[in-house]
């Protein structure tokens, strides 16, 4: 289509030049070019599936009180099951304790900022996932081809842009867009899916649970549209000290568990992260086990893109 527009633009400008002369054509060129550039831009948007029929809606612009109604989710009145049994509890590795202390020493006396928060979250997530991978590699009783494949395919990704078309209660269709700080992915290249999104609090104590729920609800709906048997999604909203864990279940009901590192709840934080990693590794049994027929993007239109 853009090629046709270019040809039309050249033909019209040539006809004007012949009719009114080169000087008058030069006066009209900027105005003509502006309109043709707009036509080409709209043509490209339509080809990309982002035509003017949908407006963009940033996740951060959605009011907290509108999240449940808009995205069809509700609070789990039972509070969910966040209980950790004795075998579920994972000790905090000594190297992680030391890393967190080192980070705090380095920034001691400086105002708390996003870089400090990100460094602490990095340390916790990296250490926990690495420990899970090391444990499976060293455990000879779990070295079947299916189990080794499952954990090896689980990894973290950073700053993923997410967008998905969504009909709001007023019947208006929006393209909801946002960026998760971290996400946990599993599966083989070309078939990867996420079961966890992590959103870093931009200010101390302002957790962003509602924004995290929006990303979770979009992933949940995408999994349902693609016919996945397990549509549960986990989320974390954290400022590196407070960790709000969220689970959105198959029934579209969510529950929240609240832990604080400075209240001696580091074991609960690490253990809950391990539970989520184990959930991801259990979803990697191949196409048949996942009930895979289509990718999430094919089924729902959800899109993911690395921001860098």
Phi, psi and omega per residue, in radians:
X1 nan -0.708 -3.116
X2 -1.130 -0.591 3.097
X3 -1.086 -0.736 3.130
X4 -1.112 -0.733 3.128
X5 -1.107 -0.716 3.112
X6 -1.060 -0.757 3.130
X7 -1.122 -0.735 3.125
X8 -1.096 -0.722 3.125
X9 -1.066 -0.811 -3.133
X10 -1.106 -0.711 -3.124
X11 -1.137 -0.775 -3.119
X12 -1.145 -0.733 3.138
X13 -1.145 -0.652 3.104
X14 -1.156 -0.708 3.131
X15 -1.133 -0.700 3.108
X16 -1.109 -0.724 3.141
X17 -1.067 -0.716 -3.136
X18 -1.220 -0.561 -3.039
X19 -1.456 -0.744 -3.000
X20 -2.034 -0.093 3.133
X21 1.672 2.822 -3.044
X22 -1.143 -0.676 -3.092
X23 -1.114 -0.809 3.137
X24 -1.161 -0.625 3.098
X25 -1.051 -0.763 -3.124
X26 -1.092 -0.543 3.109
X27 -1.247 -0.607 -3.096
X28 -1.483 -0.369 -3.045
X29 -0.924 -0.865 -3.091
X30 -1.008 -0.734 -3.134
X31 -1.175 -0.744 3.105
X32 -1.094 -0.785 -3.114
X33 -1.061 -0.670 -3.139
X34 -1.058 -0.777 -3.112
X35 -1.226 -0.671 3.121
X36 -1.216 -0.630 3.092
X37 -1.100 -0.678 3.102
X38 -1.125 -0.735 3.118
X39 -1.087 -0.700 -3.141
X40 -1.199 -0.653 3.116
X41 -1.117 -0.793 3.133
X42 -1.129 -0.605 3.096
X43 -1.117 -0.751 3.128
X44 -1.121 -0.706 3.136
X45 -1.091 -0.711 3.127
X46 -1.134 -0.683 3.131
X47 -1.173 -0.513 3.134
X48 -1.523 0.038 -3.130
X49 1.297 0.382 -3.127
X50 -2.162 0.816 -3.096
X51 -1.169 3.054 -3.032
X52 -1.266 -0.053 3.142
X53 -1.229 -0.325 3.117
X54 -2.052 2.465 3.045
X55 -1.805 2.690 3.140
X56 -1.444 2.456 3.080
X57 -2.302 1.966 3.131
X58 -1.258 2.457 3.103
X59 -0.964 -0.677 -3.100
X60 -1.192 -0.264 -3.120
X61 -1.601 -0.101 -3.120
X62 -1.443 2.191 -3.095
X63 -1.185 2.421 -3.140
X64 -0.928 -0.676 -3.094
X65 -1.245 -0.202 -3.131
X66 -1.703 -0.170 -2.987
X67 -1.091 -0.868 -3.057
X68 -1.080 -0.864 -3.105
X69 -1.137 -0.733 -3.085
X70 -1.149 -0.713 -2.997
X71 -1.843 0.143 2.995
X72 1.177 0.606 3.128
X73 -2.110 2.848 3.135
X74 -2.637 2.841 -3.125
X75 -1.264 2.428 3.044
X76 -1.350 1.958 -3.062
X77 -1.139 -0.325 3.131
X78 -1.409 -0.224 -3.100
X79 1.503 -0.105 3.129
X80 1.321 2.995 3.141
X81 -1.917 1.697 3.117
X82 -1.906 0.147 -3.108
X83 -1.145 2.350 3.104
X84 -1.852 2.099 3.072
X85 -1.304 2.978 -3.133
X86 -1.014 -0.684 -3.116
X87 -1.321 -0.304 3.118
X88 -1.443 -0.324 -3.043
X89 -1.366 2.226 -3.086
X90 -1.985 2.279 3.132
X91 -1.203 2.615 3.077
X92 -1.343 2.111 3.140
X93 -1.037 2.478 -3.132
X94 -1.060 -0.646 -3.123
X95 -1.153 -0.507 3.090
X96 -1.252 -0.741 3.083
X97 -0.990 -0.772 -3.121
X98 -1.172 -0.687 3.141
X99 -1.105 -0.745 3.134
X100 -1.158 -0.664 3.084
X101 -1.121 -0.739 -3.140
X102 -1.082 -0.732 3.126
X103 -1.066 -0.767 -3.128
X104 -1.158 -0.636 3.122
X105 -1.136 -0.743 -3.088
X106 -1.076 -0.654 -3.074
X107 -1.769 0.150 -3.104
X108 -0.984 2.258 3.133
X109 1.589 -0.284 3.120
X110 -1.580 2.677 3.093
X111 -1.080 2.472 3.078
X112 -1.099 2.371 -3.119
X113 -2.507 3.127 -3.066
X114 -1.123 -0.626 -3.124
X115 -1.104 -0.698 3.111
X116 -1.138 -0.799 3.118
X117 -1.040 -0.811 -3.106
X118 -1.102 -0.686 -3.130
X119 -1.093 -0.720 3.138
X120 -1.209 -0.730 3.105
X121 -1.103 -0.764 3.096
X122 -0.932 -0.851 -3.076
X123 -1.049 -0.776 -3.106
X124 -1.169 -0.838 -3.101
X125 -1.171 -0.793 -3.122
X126 -1.068 -0.831 -3.086
X127 -1.088 -0.732 -3.068
X128 -1.210 -0.768 3.126
X129 -1.202 -0.693 3.122
X130 -1.093 -0.697 3.126
X131 -1.102 -0.696 3.124
X132 -1.113 -0.715 3.136
X133 -1.189 -0.739 3.133
X134 -1.115 -0.717 -3.104
X135 -1.066 -0.765 -3.123
X136 -1.210 -0.668 -3.141
X137 -1.097 -0.615 -3.069
X138 -1.526 -0.201 -3.093
X139 -1.619 1.744 -3.058
X140 -1.109 -0.402 -3.140
X141 -1.297 -0.192 -3.107
X142 -2.050 0.446 -3.042
X143 -1.680 0.506 3.018
X144 -1.209 2.774 -3.068
X145 -1.057 -0.636 -3.087
X146 -1.230 -0.701 -3.079
X147 -1.277 -0.694 3.131
X148 -1.142 -0.646 3.124
X149 -1.109 -0.658 -3.062
X150 -1.123 -0.841 -3.088
X151 -1.308 -0.618 3.123
X152 -1.091 -0.468 -3.087
X153 -1.510 -0.100 -3.128
X154 -1.550 2.222 3.122
X155 -2.703 2.859 3.114
X156 -1.583 2.534 2.947
X157 -2.206 2.764 -2.973
X158 -2.177 2.480 3.047
X159 0.801 1.148 3.109
X160 -1.667 2.182 3.021
X161 -1.345 2.360 -3.133
X162 -2.234 2.415 3.050
X163 -2.568 2.561 -3.097
X164 -2.773 2.401 3.081
X165 -1.264 2.409 -3.103
X166 -2.560 2.383 3.083
X167 -1.582 2.132 -3.109
X168 -1.496 2.906 -3.079
X169 -0.965 -0.485 3.115
X170 -1.437 0.189 3.095
X171 1.319 0.024 3.102
X172 -1.406 2.421 -3.122
X173 -1.659 2.199 -3.139
X174 -2.122 2.685 2.948
X175 -1.723 1.779 -3.079
X176 -1.386 2.221 -3.059
X177 -2.283 2.574 3.089
X178 -3.042 -3.127 -3.096
X179 -2.363 2.163 3.041
X180 -1.530 2.540 -3.134
X181 -1.339 -0.685 3.111
X182 -2.456 2.684 2.994
X183 -2.633 2.571 -3.134
X184 -1.795 2.147 -3.054
X185 -2.047 2.689 3.125
X186 -2.534 2.841 3.109
X187 1.866 3.132 -3.099
X188 -1.585 2.751 3.122
X189 -0.909 2.340 -3.124
X190 1.548 -0.236 -3.136
X191 -2.284 0.427 -3.022
X192 -1.367 2.557 3.108
X193 -2.436 2.805 -3.112
X194 -1.959 2.523 3.046
X195 -2.167 0.046 3.139
X196 -2.546 2.342 2.971
X197 -2.132 2.444 -3.136
X198 -2.142 2.231 3.110
X199 -2.039 2.175 3.135
X200 -1.437 2.305 3.082
X201 -1.172 2.294 -3.119
X202 -1.443 -0.306 3.035
X203 -2.345 2.553 -3.113
X204 -0.999 2.190 3.083
X205 1.493 -0.194 3.093
X206 -1.748 1.715 -2.833
X207 -1.435 -0.577 -3.121
X208 1.349 0.616 3.126
X209 -1.061 -0.716 -3.085
X210 -1.150 -0.679 3.084
X211 -1.137 -0.715 3.107
X212 -1.057 -0.697 3.121
X213 -1.074 -0.599 3.124
X214 -1.098 -0.836 3.107
X215 -1.052 -0.751 -3.137
X216 -1.082 -0.753 -3.118
X217 -1.121 -0.654 3.114
X218 -1.156 -0.767 3.096
X219 -1.115 -0.724 3.122
X220 -1.027 -0.819 -3.137
X221 -1.164 -0.659 3.118
X222 -1.103 -0.702 3.117
X223 -1.162 -0.674 3.096
X224 -1.132 -0.762 -3.129
X225 -1.100 -0.546 -3.126
X226 -1.514 0.014 3.073
X227 1.347 0.447 3.108
X228 -1.236 2.469 3.130
X229 -1.237 -0.660 -3.138
X230 -1.887 1.939 -3.112
X231 -1.893 0.194 -3.133
X232 -1.182 2.462 3.134
X233 -2.289 2.448 3.069
X234 -1.863 2.672 3.070
X235 -2.484 2.712 3.052
X236 -2.376 2.272 2.971
X237 -2.034 2.149 -2.997
X238 -2.602 2.578 2.964
X239 -1.895 0.302 3.140
X240 1.485 -0.303 3.042
X241 -1.846 -0.942 3.045
X242 -1.535 2.285 3.118
X243 -2.143 1.959 3.077
X244 -1.726 1.880 3.110
X245 -1.611 2.355 -3.101
X246 -2.222 2.386 3.023
X247 -2.176 2.168 3.052
X248 -1.850 1.944 -2.986
X249 -1.472 3.120 3.126
X250 -1.028 -0.449 -3.121
X251 -1.554 0.165 3.123
X252 1.178 0.351 3.051
X253 -1.848 2.491 -3.075
X254 -2.119 2.658 3.066
X255 -2.328 2.777 -3.060
X256 -2.283 2.407 3.013
X257 -2.062 2.352 -3.006
X258 -2.015 2.090 3.115
X259 -2.277 2.622 3.110
X260 -2.212 2.267 3.117
X261 -1.140 -0.666 -3.088
X262 -1.360 -0.023 3.051
X263 -1.829 0.319 3.107
X264 1.291 0.448 -3.100
X265 -1.866 0.458 3.119
X266 -1.042 -0.659 3.133
X267 -1.095 -0.728 3.109
X268 -1.098 -0.666 -3.139
X269 -1.147 -0.877 -3.128
X270 -1.113 -0.745 -3.088
X271 -1.167 -0.657 3.119
X272 -1.213 -0.664 3.049
X273 -1.066 -0.725 3.111
X274 -1.098 -0.665 3.107
X275 -1.071 -0.710 3.139
X276 -1.191 -0.694 3.086
X277 -1.094 -0.738 3.111
X278 -1.095 -0.651 3.095
X279 -1.088 -0.748 3.120
X280 -1.106 -0.771 -3.113
X281 -1.147 -0.486 3.106
X282 -1.314 -0.187 3.140
X283 -1.659 0.078 -2.994
X284 -1.824 0.536 -3.102
X285 -1.425 0.247 3.110
X286 1.752 3.036 -3.040
X287 -1.010 -0.741 -3.083
X288 -1.156 -0.761 -3.108
X289 -1.139 -0.592 -3.133
X290 -1.410 -0.146 -3.038
X291 1.173 0.490 -3.017
X292 -1.276 2.209 2.992
X293 -2.092 -0.793 3.110
X294 -2.304 2.774 3.043
X295 -1.232 2.866 3.120
X296 -1.064 -0.687 -3.136
X297 -1.136 -0.739 3.136
X298 -1.124 -0.664 -3.048
X299 -1.396 -0.594 -2.987
X300 -2.172 -0.247 -3.083
X301 1.485 -0.001 3.104
X302 -1.105 2.482 -3.115
X303 -2.254 2.510 3.083
X304 -2.200 2.481 3.102
X305 -2.663 2.352 3.086
X306 -1.203 2.385 -3.073
X307 -1.418 -0.154 3.075
X308 -2.548 nan nan
